[in-house]
Amino acid sequence: PRKITLWNAFISKELKSMNAGEHDSDVEPRRVNDSIIKELSARWAAMTPEERQAEAGEELEKLVARQENRVRGVHNVQLHAFNDVRANLASVTRQLDEVKGRTDNDFILLAVRSHIQDYNPPFVYATSERAQDFLELVTKMPITDFAAKLESHVISGVEGTTRTARKETVELKHQVKELIFETLQESCTRTTIPKMFYVNFEEHITMRYGIIVKNWPLKRFAAPGSLSRIELEVLLHAFKNKTTTFRELDDEEWVDW
């Protein structure tokens, strides 16, 4: 904070004196301007150091105390926020541990600060290595690195990060779309399938070409263009590892179908 001088204190005191009682009237309170500064400068220059101290010393102490209180107040707010976040995260993770024990559901929790002056470091919590491994699989980075990047984005609000992520998602959609269509064509030995259909897949693909899809990993069977980034990552991983694929029915299966 800017250091407060006797001269600042003198100006403050004199302005208060000039404005005394005027807050109850229609008169606009006086503010610092060239005319007032010129008048006060002349009076200040005529004073000895002792007179200046006597004139403005008490006001200086008040201003310094007020400044320190403001600084301490901000610090206390940040410290309170730090303790509040830490205590609540401890409580939440205990509750999630209990729910995990009762239901075997998995949870991932990330907490990052939104202001650079806050004290809390990135917080990472997962109820199992399986859940953590999945996040690291789809983000292609350690979960601690992901939390650090999240914190950086939240604090800075860099639009470039969003634009880059959007571009990567568009590219990922194209990659998944091409991989699925390539896998579909490779699975069919009877003919060449000209197009992939997601709506009414059975009518357009299974009925016409005898091809079924095995182990689709998502809740909905939809085109890559309508999927989220995480869903695309899961689908890409599933097809690359052949966990999900297409299978051609033999003639008997096709007739029975």
Backbone as a ProteinNet text record, in pm:
[ID]
protein_1_A
[PRIMARY]
PRKITLWNAFISKELKSMNAGEHDSDVEPRRVNDSIIKELSARWAAMTPEERQAEAGEELEKLVARQENRVRGVHNVQLHAFNDVRANLASVTRQLDEVKGRTDNDFILLAVRSHIQDYNPPFVYATSERAQDFLELVTKMPITDFAAKLESHVISGVEGTTRTARKETVELKHQVKELIFETLQESCTRTTIPKMFYVNFEEHITMRYGIIVKNWPLKRFAAPGSLSRIELEVLLHAFKNKTTTFRELDDEEWVDW
[TERTIARY]
82.5	0	86	32.5	105.3	128.9	252.7	285	213.2	152.4	79.9	175.7	180.9	272.9	198.3	275.4	215.4	137.2	190.1	122.8	-15.6	-21.7	-151.3	-247.6	-193.1	-276.2	-326.8	-242.2	-280.7	-395.5	-383.5	-490.5	-620.1	-610.1	-728.9	-797.5	-716.6	-771.9	-839.1	-773.5	-827.5	-955.6	-961.9	-1084.7	-1200.6	-1171.7	-1276.2	-1326.1	-1232.5	-1269.2	-1354	-1315.7	-1391.1	-1532.1	-1543.5	-1673.3	-1757.7	-1706.6	-1779.7	-1916.2	-2020.2	-2155.3	-2221.9	-2141.8	-2201.7	-2278.3	-2256.8	-2329	-2477.1	-2513.4	-2655.3	-2722.3	-2647.1	-2702	-2703.4	-2743.3	-2746.9	-2614.7	-2513.5	-2383.9	-2304.1	-2249.8	-2168.9	-2039	-2002.6	-1877.6	-1757.3	-1663.7	-1544.7	-1452.7	-1388.8	-1293.4	-1160	-1056.9	-924.8	-924.3	-875.6	-859.9	-738	-704.7	-583.5	-588.3	-706	-718.5	-693.6	-754.8	-736.7	-592.2	-532.6	-393.3	-300.3	-326.2	-242.4	-250.5	-372.7	-392.5	-323.6	-344.6	-286.1	-134.8	-82	63.2	131.4	66.6	123.4	128.6	22.4	20	122.8	133.1	225.8	370.6	401	537.8	579	483.3	514.5	534.7	504.8	515.2	654.1	693.6	814.9	782.2	883.1	856.7	775.3	804.1	731.7	583.6	558.6	420.8	345.1	416.8	352.7	313.1	404.1	376.2	257.8	254.5	145.6	12.9	20.4	-100.6	-160.8	-74.4	-124.9	-86.1	-10	37.2	-74.8	-174.2	-285.3	-365.3	-386.6	-459.9	-380.9	-247.8	-162.3	-178.6	-178.8	-195.5	-328.5	-434	-565.3	-566.1	-504.4	-502.5	-419.8	-304.7	-220.5	-293.8	-360.8	-436.1	-547.8	-615.9	-724	-670	-554.2	-491.9	-453.1	-393.7	-353.4	-473.6	-581.7	-703	-758.6	-748.6	-796.2	-713.2	-580.5	-490.9	-514.5	-522.8	-544.3	-680.4	-777.5	-912	-915	-846.1	-838	-767.9	-658.7	-585.1	-673.8	-748.9	-835	-944.7	-997	-1098.8	-1040.7	-919.7	-855.5	-823.7	-777.5	-746.4	-873	-980.7	-1108.1	-1156.7	-1142.4	-1184.3	-1102.4	-971.4	-884.3	-929.3	-952.5	-995.3	-1134.4	-1220.7	-1356.5	-1352.8	-1275.7	-1264.5	-1203.7	-1095.6	-1027.2	-1118.2	-1191.9	-1280.8	-1394.7	-1452	-1564.8	-1521.8	-1404	-1354.4	-1330.4	-1278.3	-1257.8	-1390.8	-1493	-1625.1	-1686.8	-1675.2	-1734.2	-1667.8	-1535.4	-1466.3	-1499.4	-1518.9	-1561.2	-1698.2	-1789.1	-1922.1	-1917.2	-1832.1	-1820	-1758.4	-1663.2	-1605.9	-1714.5	-1803.8	-1911.6	-2009	-2042.5	-2132.4	-2066.5	-1936.8	-1862.7	-1870.2	-1855	-1861.2	-1997.5	-2104	-2240.2	-2285.7	-2244.7	-2301.2	-2200.1	-2071.3	-1962.7	-1961.8	-2033.2	-2024.5	-1891.2	-1839.9	-1712.8	-1736.1	-1647.9	-1659.4	-1522.9	-1525.5	-1406.6	-1442.7	-1357	-1382.8	-1258.7	-1278.6	-1171.5	-1215.1	-1123.8	-1153.7	-1033.9	-1059	-951.8	-994.7	-898.8	-927.6	-960.5	-1034.3	-1071.6	-1001	-922.8	-847.2	-702.9	-609	-466.7	-424	-491.9	-450.7	-501.8	-590.7	-640.1	-530.5	-545.6	-438.4	-453.9	-573.7	-597.6	-527.1	-447.2	-388.4	-494.4	-471.6	-566.6	-588.7	-714.3	-750.5	-803.5	-751.3	-791.9	-832.9	-946.8	-995.3	-1065.6	-1036.3	-1104.5	-1123.9	-1237.6	-1267.4	-1203	-1145.7	-1078.7	-978.2	-879.6	-782.9	-850.3	-954.2	-1025.8	-1085.6	-1148.7	-1207.7	-1099.9	-990.6	-881.4	-816.7	-798.6	-738	-821.7	-954.7	-1042.1	-1023.5	-1020	-1001.7	-867.4	-765.1	-632.9	-628.4	-711.5	-719	-778.9	-889.9	-959	-891.8	-819.2	-750.6	-606.6	-557.4	-418.6	-316.5	-344.2	-249.4	-280.5	-182.2	-209.2	-318.9	-397.6	-510.3	-463.2	-343.7	-291	-258.1	-208.6	-181.3	-311.9	-413.3	-543.8	-599.5	-585.7	-634.9	-558.4	-428.2	-347.8	-389.3	-416.8	-461.8	-600.1	-684.8	-817.8	-806.7	-720.3	-699.5	-650.3	-555	-500.2	-608.8	-695.3	-802.6	-905.2	-940.4	-1040.4	-989.1	-861.1	-804	-789.4	-737.3	-706.3	-824.5	-911.8	-1023.9	-977.1	-867.3	-808.8	-901.5	-943.5	-1033	-963.3	-832	-757.7	-766.6	-769.9	-782.7	-913.2	-1019.8	-1150.5	-1152.6	-1093	-1090.6	-1011.1	-897.5	-815.8	-891.2	-958.2	-1035.3	-1147	-1212.2	-1320.6	-1267	-1151.4	-1090.6	-1052.5	-996.7	-958.1	-1079.8	-1191.4	-1313.9	-1366.1	-1361.9	-1405.6	-1319.9	-1188.5	-1098.1	-1124	-1154.1	-1181.5	-1309.5	-1410.2	-1535.5	-1510.1	-1427.1	-1394.4	-1317.3	-1223.5	-1142.7	-1229.5	-1320.2	-1407.6	-1502.3	-1555.5	-1646.5	-1577.6	-1455.3	-1381.1	-1346.6	-1306.6	-1271.2	-1391.9	-1507.1	-1628.3	-1666.7	-1663.4	-1700.6	-1601.8	-1473.1	-1370.4	-1390.9	-1420.7	-1444.8	-1569.2	-1671.5	-1794.9	-1767.4	-1693.9	-1663.7	-1579.6	-1482.1	-1396.3	-1474.3	-1581	-1656.9	-1746.8	-1771.1	-1865.1	-1790.2	-1812.8	-1745.8	-1837.5	-1964.6	-2061.4	-2062.3	-2040.8	-2049.7	-1980.2	-1987.2	-1931	-2044.9	-2033.5	-2136.2	-2102.7	-2189.9	-2157.6	-2168.3	-2244.6	-2271	-2306.8	-2264.2	-2299.6	-2427.5	-2517.2	-2640.3	-2643.9	-2678.7	-2694.8	-2842.5	-2922.4	-3067.5	-3119.6	-3196.5	-3249.9	-3137.8	-3032.9	-2917.7	-2960.7	-3049.2	-3090.2	-3158	-3240.8	-3311.6	-3215.7	-3124.5	-3036.7	-2911.9	-2863.2	-2737.2	-2758.5	-2820.5	-2835	-2925	-3040.7	-3134.7	-3076.4	-3002.9	-2951.6	-2820.5	-2732.8	-2597.8	-2561	-2647.6	-2619.8	-2509.9	-2500.9	-2396.2	-2461.6	-2404.1	-2451.4	-2335.8	-2368.6	-2265.9	-2252.9	-2130	-2103.5	-2042.1	-2100.5	-2044.1	-2031.2	-2136.2	-2135.5	-2124.1	-2024.5	-1994.3	-2077.7	-2154.5	-2229.1	-2376.2	-2443.2	-2585.6	-2668.8	-2626.4	-2702	-2620.3	-2688.9	-2625.9	-2648.7	-2545.5	-2562	-2436.7	-2451.6	-2340	-2237.7	-2108.9	-2004.2	-2028.6	-2093.3	-2117.6	-2204.4	-2281.2	-2370.7	-2318.3	-2195.1	-2140	-2049.4	-2033.2	-1944	-1799.4	-1708.3	-1565.1	-1533.4	-1587.2	-1559.1	-1617.5	-1738.8	-1800.4	-1718.3	-1665.8	-1582	-1454.1	-1393.4	-1270.4	-1298.1	-1409.3	-1445.4	-1467.4	-1539.6	-1571.1	-1445.2	-1357.8	-1232.3	-1148.5	-1137.3	-1059.7	-1120.9	-1253.2	-1321.5	-1299.5	-1307.6	-1288.2	-1141.7	-1051.2	-909.3	-865	-922.1	-886.4	-974.9	-1064.8	-1156.1	-1248.1	-1265.6	-1367.4	-1505.5	-1517.8	-1639.1	-1605.7	-1693.5	-1668.4	-1799.5	-1790.1	-1904.3	-1879.6	-1986.6	-1972.4	-2071	-2020	-2105.1	-2174.1	-2305.4	-2381.7	-2361.1	-2352.7	-2349.7	-2489.9	-2504.1	-2631.9	-2745.9	-2717	-2822	-2864	-2764.8	-2794.6	-2873.5	-2835.3	-2901.1	-3048.1	-3072.4	-3211.5	-3291	-3230.6	-3299.3	-3325.1	-3233.5	-3248.7	-3372.6
-120.7	0	125.8	232.7	359.3	414.2	463.8	518.8	651.5	668.6	791.3	886.6	1011.1	1110.5	1212.4	1292.9	1401.8	1498.5	1521.1	1610.8	1554.1	1422.2	1359.2	1374.9	1354.9	1366.4	1508.8	1606.2	1747.8	1780.5	1733.4	1756.3	1692.2	1570.3	1498.9	1573.8	1619.3	1690.8	1821.2	1895.7	2025.2	2009.7	1905.3	1880.8	1847.2	1765.9	1733.4	1859.6	1948.3	2073	2161.3	2168.8	2250.3	2197.1	2064.9	2002.7	1979.3	2014	1990.7	2058.1	1984	2037	2047.9	2042	2060.4	1937.1	1819.4	1699.6	1708.1	1801.6	1816.7	1923.7	1985.6	2092.1	2047.8	2141.1	2111.7	2142.3	2182.9	2219.5	2092.5	2087.1	1972.9	1970	1859.2	1852.6	1887.3	1957.2	1997.4	1876.3	1875.1	1769.9	1834.8	1753.9	1806	1862.9	1985.9	2048	2139.2	2197.3	2279.2	2399.4	2459.1	2577.8	2543	2434.5	2393.4	2353.5	2277	2233.8	2355.4	2454.7	2574.4	2646.6	2658	2724.8	2648.2	2514.1	2432.5	2425.5	2425.1	2419.9	2543.8	2658.5	2781.9	2775.9	2728.1	2715.7	2612.2	2503.1	2395	2442.9	2518	2566.3	2663.1	2730.4	2828.9	2763.8	2634.2	2565.7	2507.5	2500.4	2428.9	2279.9	2190.8	2048.2	2016.1	2086.6	2061.8	2099.2	2211.6	2256.5	2159.2	2109.1	2011.7	1884.7	1839.1	1719.9	1743.5	1859.3	1891.3	1905.1	1957.9	1984.5	1856.4	1765.9	1651.3	1515.3	1513.1	1384.6	1291	1341.4	1257.2	1202.1	1287.2	1242.9	1136	1151.4	1052.4	915.7	912.1	785.1	718.8	800.4	746.2	686.4	759.5	712	584.8	580.2	460.6	340.8	361.5	253.5	203.3	295.1	256.2	176.7	220	148.1	6.5	-7.1	-139.4	-229.9	-172.6	-251.4	-304.5	-220.8	-264.6	-380.9	-366.5	-472.9	-599.9	-585.5	-699.9	-762.5	-676.7	-726.7	-815.3	-771.4	-854.7	-985.1	-976.2	-1096.9	-1192	-1137	-1220.7	-1287.1	-1214.4	-1273	-1391.2	-1375	-1482.5	-1601	-1572.4	-1679.1	-1753	-1678.2	-1740.4	-1829.2	-1780.1	-1859.1	-1987.4	-1976.5	-2093.6	-2199.3	-2156	-2249.9	-2305.8	-2221.5	-2264.3	-2373	-2349.6	-2447.7	-2577.4	-2565.6	-2685.2	-2768.3	-2703.5	-2775.7	-2841.9	-2771.6	-2827.2	-2939.5	-2928.4	-3037.5	-3162.5	-3145.2	-3259.7	-3325.3	-3242.9	-3295.7	-3367.7	-3306.4	-3365.6	-3498.1	-3503.3	-3628	-3739.2	-3702.8	-3805.5	-3861.2	-3772.5	-3817	-3904	-3865.7	-3944.5	-4080.8	-4085.9	-4214.3	-4305.3	-4245.9	-4324	-4374.1	-4286.7	-4328.8	-4437.3	-4423	-4526.1	-4659.6	-4655.9	-4778.6	-4844	-4761.2	-4816	-4862.2	-4788.7	-4813.7	-4863.1	-4849.4	-4882.4	-4791.7	-4679.3	-4579.6	-4507	-4463.3	-4390.4	-4242.2	-4161.7	-4017.7	-3956.2	-3848.2	-3766.2	-3623	-3559.9	-3423	-3338	-3227.2	-3130.9	-2996	-2925.9	-2791.4	-2702.4	-2588.5	-2494.3	-2353.4	-2270	-2130.9	-2051.7	-1942.3	-1859.6	-1724.6	-1696.3	-1570.5	-1601.2	-1532.2	-1561.3	-1536.4	-1442.8	-1410.7	-1511.2	-1601.9	-1703.5	-1804.5	-1873.7	-1960.6	-2108.5	-2151.4	-2294.1	-2348.7	-2454.6	-2519.1	-2607.2	-2651.8	-2742.4	-2867.7	-2907.5	-3021.6	-3133	-3253.3	-3369	-3481.7	-3543.9	-3654.6	-3755.9	-3882.3	-3989.1	-4107.3	-4173.1	-4283.9	-4414.9	-4415.9	-4538.7	-4504.7	-4591.5	-4574.2	-4589.7	-4672.6	-4694	-4563.7	-4487.5	-4359.6	-4261.2	-4258.8	-4167.5	-4206.1	-4336.8	-4383.7	-4343.3	-4347.5	-4310	-4163	-4077	-3934.6	-3909.3	-3978.1	-3960.3	-4015.6	-4117.9	-4175.2	-4075.5	-4014.7	-3925.7	-3789.1	-3746.9	-3616.7	-3630.3	-3754.3	-3782.2	-3708.6	-3698.4	-3634.8	-3678.7	-3671.6	-3702.1	-3611.9	-3664.3	-3586.9	-3459	-3462.4	-3341.2	-3233.5	-3275.6	-3179.9	-3121.6	-3208	-3160.5	-3055	-3079.5	-2983.5	-2851.2	-2860.1	-2738.6	-2658.3	-2727.9	-2659.8	-2598.6	-2671.2	-2617.6	-2489.4	-2491.9	-2372.9	-2256.1	-2282.9	-2177.5	-2115.8	-2200.2	-2149.6	-2070.7	-2120.6	-2052.6	-1915.8	-1909.6	-1783.1	-1683.2	-1729.7	-1637.8	-1612.5	-1713.9	-1699.5	-1680.3	-1746.3	-1727.5	-1784.7	-1698.8	-1744.1	-1839.6	-1822.7	-1909.3	-2054.7	-2079.7	-2216.9	-2278	-2199	-2247.2	-2272.1	-2178.5	-2195.3	-2318	-2341.7	-2458.4	-2586.5	-2589.4	-2707.7	-2734.2	-2627.6	-2643.2	-2700.5	-2651.4	-2700.3	-2847.7	-2883.8	-3022.9	-3114.7	-3065.7	-3146.5	-3170	-3066.1	-3081.4	-3185.8	-3179.3	-3276.1	-3417	-3426.4	-3557.1	-3616.5	-3534.4	-3582.9	-3641.4	-3572.4	-3621.5	-3752.9	-3760.4	-3882.4	-4001.9	-3982.3	-4091.7	-4132.1	-4034.1	-4062.8	-4148.9	-4111.7	-4187.6	-4327.6	-4340.1	-4471.2	-4564.3	-4514	-4596.3	-4641.4	-4550.9	-4587	-4686.1	-4667.7	-4761.1	-4899.4	-4905.2	-5033.7	-5102.3	-5022.8	-5077.4	-5138.5	-5070.3	-5121.5	-5248.3	-5250.6	-5368.4	-5491.2	-5469.6	-5583.1	-5648.8	-5580.5	-5631.3	-5692.6	-5822.1	-5891.2	-5910.8	-5883.4	-5909.9	-5799	-5675.3	-5560.6	-5441.7	-5328.3	-5204.8	-5120	-5084.4	-5001.8	-4855.8	-4783.8	-4646.4	-4542.3	-4574.1	-4471.5	-4533.7	-4466.2	-4510.8	-4439.7	-4516.5	-4460.4	-4483.2	-4380.4	-4394.6	-4399.2	-4318.3	-4324.9	-4442.4	-4529.9	-4650.6	-4737.3	-4758.3	-4839.7	-4979.6	-5042.9	-5179.6	-5186.8	-5086	-5084.7	-5058.3	-4961.8	-4921.3	-5008.5	-5065.5	-5140.9	-5290.2	-5327.3	-5470.3	-5539.3	-5480.5	-5542.6	-5551.1	-5448.4	-5445.2	-5520.7	-5513.6	-5567.5	-5678.4	-5708.1	-5814.8	-5780.4	-5653.3	-5607.4	-5561.9	-5605.2	-5560.3	-5493.5	-5410.7	-5345.8	-5418.9	-5439	-5511.9	-5418.2	-5421	-5351.8	-5200.4	-5139.5	-4993.2	-4939.4	-4857	-4822.7	-4708.4	-4640.4	-4523.4	-4556.7	-4473.8	-4494.1	-4472.7	-4380.3	-4351.7	-4386.6	-4437.1	-4470.3	-4350.8	-4267.5	-4143.1	-4110.3	-4022.2	-3981.2	-3902.5	-3913.4	-3841.3	-3691.6	-3635.1	-3491.4	-3443.6	-3533.8	-3495.5	-3537.3	-3590.7	-3642.6	-3539.5	-3555.1	-3467.9	-3513	-3429.7	-3461.4	-3593.1	-3609.9	-3731.8	-3854	-3840.6	-3953.5	-3990.5	-3890.8	-3916.6	-3989.9	-3948.9	-4015	-4161.4	-4185.6	-4323	-4406.7	-4351.5	-4423.5	-4450.9	-4351.7	-4369.6	-4480.4	-4477.2	-4579.1	-4718.2	-4726.4	-4855.6	-4915.6	-4834.8	-4886.3	-4918	-4834.8	-4862	-4991.4	-5019.5	-5141.8	-5260.8	-5238.2	-5341.5	-5397.7	-5319.5	-5355.7	-5338.5	-5234.3	-5209.7	-5229.9	-5298.3	-5323.5	-5357.6	-5387.7	-5436.8	-5582.9	-5660.9	-5802.1	-5836.6	-5911	-5955.1	-6085.8	-6088.7	-6209.7	-6308.4	-6437.2	-6534.7	-6545.7	-6621.9	-6624.8	-6673.7	-6775.1	-6830.2	-6727.9	-6662.8	-6560.2	-6444.8	-6411.4	-6299.3	-6329.6	-6454	-6494.4	-6496.4	-6549.3	-6556	-6414.9	-6324.6	-6188.1	-6121.5
0	0	0	-55.7	-61.5	79	101.8	233.5	254	371.1	404.6	476.2	431.7	488.7	574.3	645.6	724	634.2	515	420.3	382.6	356.3	326.4	444.1	563.5	683.4	701.2	670.7	683.2	586.5	463.6	365	411.9	460.5	507.9	621.5	716.6	832.7	789.9	701.9	660.5	578.8	495.4	418.6	511.4	613.2	710.5	779.7	813	879.7	788.8	660.3	565.3	543.5	545.3	516.5	640.7	756.9	881.5	877	899.1	903.4	768.2	657.9	526.7	478.6	541.4	498.5	532.2	620.7	654.3	569.7	480.2	397.3	252.4	166.8	23.6	-44.3	33.6	-22	-54.1	-175	-216	-135.7	-73.1	3.9	-82.4	-24.1	-97.5	-119.4	-237	-268	-305.7	-308.3	-340.6	-482.2	-495.6	-628	-623	-735.8	-744.8	-650.5	-637.8	-553	-407	-359.9	-219.7	-193.9	-286.7	-270.7	-265.4	-346.5	-345.8	-212	-159.9	-30.4	81.8	83.8	189.9	178.2	55.6	35.3	94.3	77.6	132.3	284.4	345.3	491.6	537.6	464.9	501.7	493.8	392.5	372.9	483.5	543.4	648.7	784.7	797.4	927.4	948.4	1074.7	1113.3	1121.2	1122.1	1136.5	1261.5	1371.8	1495.5	1480.4	1413.4	1392.8	1301.1	1200.7	1110.3	1186.9	1273.5	1353.1	1445.4	1509	1600.4	1526	1404.9	1326.8	1267.2	1220.6	1144.1	1201.9	1310.9	1364.5	1404.7	1474.4	1519.5	1401.2	1300.9	1181.4	1106.4	1103.8	1038	1103.7	1236.9	1308.6	1272.2	1261.5	1226.6	1085.2	991.9	853.3	838.3	907.5	901.4	961.2	1072.5	1136.8	1045.4	978.1	888.1	769.6	717.5	606.4	646.8	765.9	813.6	835.5	883.2	903.6	772.1	668.9	538.2	486.2	496.6	450.4	530.3	662.6	750.2	723.7	691.7	664.2	541.7	433.7	313.2	343.9	418.2	456.1	535.6	629.2	712.2	630.3	532.1	444.1	368.3	314	239.7	330.4	451	545.2	586.1	608.5	642.4	527.9	404.1	288.5	277.7	303.7	299.5	400.2	523.5	627.5	599.7	543.8	511	404.3	297.7	189.6	240.5	317.3	367.6	456.7	546.2	637.3	561.8	465.4	391.4	297.8	239.2	155.2	238.6	357.6	446.8	481	507.1	539	419.6	301.8	181.2	147	156.7	122.5	222.3	347.4	444.3	406.9	368.2	328.8	202.9	107.4	-14.8	13.9	106.9	147.5	206.3	285.3	345.1	238.8	144.2	35.5	-48	-74.5	-147.3	-74.7	57.4	135.8	132.4	128.5	127.9	-9.7	-113.9	-246.9	-349.2	-319.5	-411.3	-534.7	-527.5	-634.6	-624.3	-738.8	-741	-762.6	-704.6	-714.8	-744.8	-821.4	-844.7	-807.7	-729.9	-685.8	-711.2	-779.9	-803.6	-748.5	-683.8	-633.2	-662	-725.8	-757.6	-720.4	-690.1	-654.9	-781.6	-765.3	-879.1	-878.8	-773.4	-765.1	-726.4	-789.4	-769.3	-625.8	-554.9	-418.3	-315.3	-355.8	-262	-231	-118.7	-69.5	-107.2	-138.9	-157.6	-281.8	-266.9	-385	-452.3	-575.6	-640.2	-554.3	-542.7	-459.8	-548.6	-527.7	-607.9	-515.1	-546.5	-464	-554.5	-535.2	-608.3	-514.3	-525.4	-435.4	-479.9	-600	-645.1	-753.6	-770.3	-877.4	-1012.6	-1017.5	-1142.5	-1194.8	-1105.6	-1144.6	-1187.4	-1111.4	-1144.8	-1277.6	-1299.7	-1424.5	-1545.1	-1528.7	-1639.3	-1676.3	-1575.2	-1602.1	-1669.8	-1625.6	-1684.6	-1826.5	-1852.1	-1986	-2084.3	-2046.5	-2139.6	-2150.3	-2046	-2052.3	-2097.6	-2098	-2139.8	-2053.7	-1925.2	-1833.6	-1691.4	-1601.2	-1460.4	-1406.5	-1313.8	-1262	-1192.7	-1133.6	-1069.2	-1172.6	-1289.6	-1397.4	-1450.4	-1460.6	-1507.1	-1411.7	-1281.3	-1182	-1191.7	-1214.3	-1227.9	-1351	-1461	-1582.8	-1561.9	-1489.5	-1459.4	-1377.2	-1276.9	-1194.2	-1278.7	-1366.7	-1452.2	-1539.3	-1593.5	-1679.4	-1599.3	-1481	-1398.7	-1354	-1316.7	-1269.7	-1384.8	-1496.9	-1606.7	-1697.6	-1711.4	-1803.5	-1946.2	-1983.6	-2116.1	-2222.8	-2313.7	-2419.5	-2514.4	-2528.7	-2618.8	-2578.1	-2447.5	-2399.7	-2447.6	-2439.4	-2482.7	-2632.4	-2707.5	-2852.9	-2892.7	-2826.2	-2856.9	-2824.8	-2711.4	-2672.3	-2771.8	-2818.2	-2914.8	-3046	-3089.6	-3212.4	-3198.7	-3083.4	-3060.4	-3060.2	-3006.5	-3003.1	-3143.9	-3228.3	-3367.8	-3438.8	-3417.3	-3478.8	-3426.4	-3297.5	-3236.6	-3294.6	-3314.2	-3374.7	-3512.5	-3590.9	-3725	-3717.4	-3623.7	-3608.7	-3571.3	-3475.1	-3431.3	-3543.6	-3614	-3726.1	-3831.6	-3868.2	-3969.7	-3921.6	-3794.8	-3740.6	-3739.4	-3698.5	-3693.9	-3833.8	-3930.4	-4067.3	-4126.6	-4098.8	-4146.9	-4088.2	-3957.6	-3890.9	-3947.5	-3975	-4034	-4170.2	-4254.3	-4388.3	-4382.5	-4290.4	-4277.5	-4231.7	-4158.8	-4104.7	-4209.4	-4319.4	-4419.8	-4537.8	-4561.4	-4672.4	-4792.5	-4777.2	-4883.9	-4989.5	-4943.9	-5033.5	-4968	-5032.1	-4976.5	-4920.1	-4795.8	-4731.6	-4759.2	-4826.8	-4867.3	-4757.4	-4653.2	-4552.8	-4418.9	-4310.3	-4175.9	-4131.1	-4069.6	-4014.7	-3864.3	-3789.6	-3645.4	-3608.1	-3675.5	-3656.3	-3737.4	-3672.1	-3737.4	-3794.9	-3712.7	-3755.5	-3801.8	-3726.7	-3760.4	-3896.4	-3925.4	-4054.1	-4170.1	-4151.7	-4261.5	-4275.3	-4166	-4170.1	-4148.1	-4036.9	-4006.8	-4108.5	-4138.3	-4230.4	-4371.6	-4412.9	-4550.1	-4568.4	-4465.2	-4483.2	-4384.7	-4288.1	-4192.4	-4093.9	-4055.1	-3962.9	-3832.5	-3719.3	-3588.7	-3515	-3419.1	-3338.9	-3206.1	-3161.2	-3036.2	-2932.7	-2811.6	-2694.1	-2712.5	-2761.2	-2767.8	-2624.9	-2594.7	-2454.9	-2395.5	-2477.8	-2430.1	-2409.8	-2332.9	-2307.7	-2433.4	-2515.1	-2636.9	-2759.7	-2860.7	-2988	-3079.4	-3095.6	-3168.2	-3247.7	-3344.8	-3428.3	-3346.4	-3380.4	-3306.8	-3297.4	-3398.4	-3397.7	-3283.8	-3223.4	-3114.2	-2977.3	-2972.7	-2847.5	-2780.4	-2649.3	-2572.3	-2588.7	-2541.1	-2551.7	-2479.8	-2361.8	-2285.3	-2355.1	-2407	-2478.3	-2602	-2669.9	-2787.3	-2749.6	-2639	-2592.4	-2559.3	-2492.7	-2456.1	-2581.5	-2676.7	-2799.6	-2880.9	-2889.8	-2962.7	-2899.6	-2768.7	-2697.7	-2718.1	-2712.9	-2727.5	-2865.5	-2970.5	-3106.1	-3133.8	-3081.7	-3104.3	-3038.8	-2921.5	-2850.9	-2888.1	-2984.9	-3035.7	-2927.9	-2820	-2721.5	-2783.2	-2864.2	-2941.6	-3088.5	-3159.2	-3300.5	-3370.8	-3500.1	-3576.4	-3612.5	-3617	-3653.9	-3764.7	-3859.3	-3970.3	-3933.7	-3942.8	-3916.3	-4030.4	-3997	-4106.7	-4165.7	-4274	-4345.7	-4257.2	-4176.9	-4090.7	-3983.7	-3921.9	-3820.9	-3882	-4003.8	-4070.9	-4097.7	-4141.7	-4167.1	-4036.9	-3930.9	-3801.6	-3746.4	-3771.4	-3722.3	-3782.3
[MASK]
+++++++++++++++++++++++++++++++++++++++++++++++++++++++++++++++++++++++++++++++++++++++++++++++++++++++++++++++++++++++++++++++++++++++++++++++++++++++++++++++++++++++++++++++++++++++++++++++++++++++++++++++++++++++++++++++++++++++++++++++++++++++++++++++++

